[in-house]
Amino acid sequence: MKLDSNNHSVFLMYYHLVLVVKYRREVIDDTISDYSREKFVSLGEKYNITLVEWNHDLDHVHILFKAHPNTELSKFINAYKSASSRLVKKEFPLVRKKLWKEMFWSRSFCLLTTCGSPIEVVKKYIENQGEK
């Protein structure tokens, strides 16, 4: 197992994040998912966050990522949800028509530590999302 490090610490912190579309509207296709993933990666660089795995269903996304101990996860998640919501609605106008209000993501989110689960098991779970 390879540990991450910075100037003063050694760590390995994986998180599983689930974001749901407001009102569970089924608007996420492969194109919107890929666009959202790109925004996650680019914003994540500013917060010392590294994407490990990403998958989507029509109304939610599953994200496995690594973070540094000093990363303010709630600030990152709120910044990501705000920016990606604005950009997705701008880039894909049909999405706006399927939502009642301006928000793309639900206010709530699910953030889990991997709790010592083997990362390959979590990655496999996320890879299999959306399959019947």
N, C-alpha and C positions, 0 to 999 in steps of 0.2 A: 504494500500500500504506500503510495507516494503522498507525502504530506505537503501542503502549501505553507508558505512562510512569508513573513515580511521582516522588517528590521529587528523586531523585538519578540516575535512569537512564531510558533509552529502550530498549524491548525488544519482541520479538514471538516468543513461545514457545508453539508448538502441540505437543500430545501426543496420541497414539493409544493408548488403554488397552483391553485385552481382558480381561474377567473371565469365568471359567468356573465353572459350577455344580459343586459337589463330585460326584464320580463321573460327571460328564457327564449327570446326570439331566435329562430333558427336562421342566422345570417352568415355564419362563418363557413366559407368554402376554402379550397386550397389556396386561392389567390390572396384572400384576406388574411388567412393564417400565415402565409409566407411573409406578407407585408408587415403584419404585427410582430412576427419573429424578428425581422430585420430591425424594427424599432426597439425591441427588447434588447437585442445585442448591442446596438449603438448606444443606447442610454445606459445599459449595464456597465459599459466600460468606464463611465464617469463615477460609478459607485463601487468599483471593484467586484463586479458580479460577472460570472462566466456561465453562459448557457451550456447545459449538458445534454438535455433532451427536451423536445417540444412536440406536442401532438394536439389535435383538436377534434372536437365533435361539432355538430352544427350550432350548438348554443354555449359551448365553453371550451377553454383550453387548459391543458395540463403542461406544467413547466417544471423541469428539474434543473436547478442551478446551484452553483457554488458561490459562497460569499466570504469576505474577510470578517473577522470578529468586530471590527469597528464600523462596518456597514450599517447604516440606519435603514433597516428593511422597510419599515412602514413609510418612510419618506420616499424611498425608491419606488415602492409599489404604487403609491399615490401619484407620483410624478409620471410613472409609466402609464397608468390608467388614464390620466388626464391627457397626456400627449398623444397616446395611441388612439384614444377616443376621437379627439379633434382631427387627427390626420386620417383615420379610416373614413370618417364621415365626409371629409373633404375629397379624398381620393376615390371613394366609392359612394356616389350620391344615392344609389338605390337602397343602401343600408339605412339612411336617414328616413326613408319612407316607411320602413318596417318598424321603426321605433316610435313610441308615443311622444317622447320628449327628447331633449338634447343629449342625454347620457347614452353611451354605448355599453359600458360595463355596469354591472350591478354595484351598489355601494359596498357590499360585503365581499370578502374573499376568504379562501381557505389556504392557510400556510402551515405546512407540517415540516418538522425535522424528519430526517429519514430514520431516526431513532436506532441507529446501529444496523438497520436492514442492509443487506448487501446491495450496493448501488446497481449491480446488474439486474437484481430483482425489481427494483423501482423503475429502472430504465425500460425493462420488458413490459411492466404494467402500463407505463405511459405510451410505449410504442403500440400497444394493443388497444388503446382507446379508440372508440368510434367503430370498432369491428363488431359485427353481430355474432 
